[in-house]
Amino acid sequence: MRAITLRNLPPEIEKLIEEEAAESGLSLNRTVIRLLEKSAGPRTGKQRKSVYRDLDHLAGSWSDEQRAEFDRALAEQRRIDPELWE
């Protein structure tokens, strides 16, 4: 993959990229790629394929207790009440 050098990047854009990287916990390089993907997006033929990474920071962030609590709540929501179907 080729490296690209950006010259004369406006300071306000640099600051926004740095803030985005800090908020998302990603490197500056990955943040710039992510922003470019979001803006230009990979294309398949003439149709643009969307790449969503807005929930990446949540992956693997729950503790075992939080996961178990979520699973219990979900199981309760999926329970069928037979009295409602009489």
PyMOL commands that set and color helices and strands:
alter all, ss='L'
color gray80, all
select helices_A, chain A and resi 11-24+28-39+56-58+64-78+82-85
alter helices_A, ss='H'
color red, helices_A
select strands_A, chain A and resi 43-44+47-48
alter strands_A, ss='S'
color yellow, strands_A
deselect
rebuild
show_as cartoon
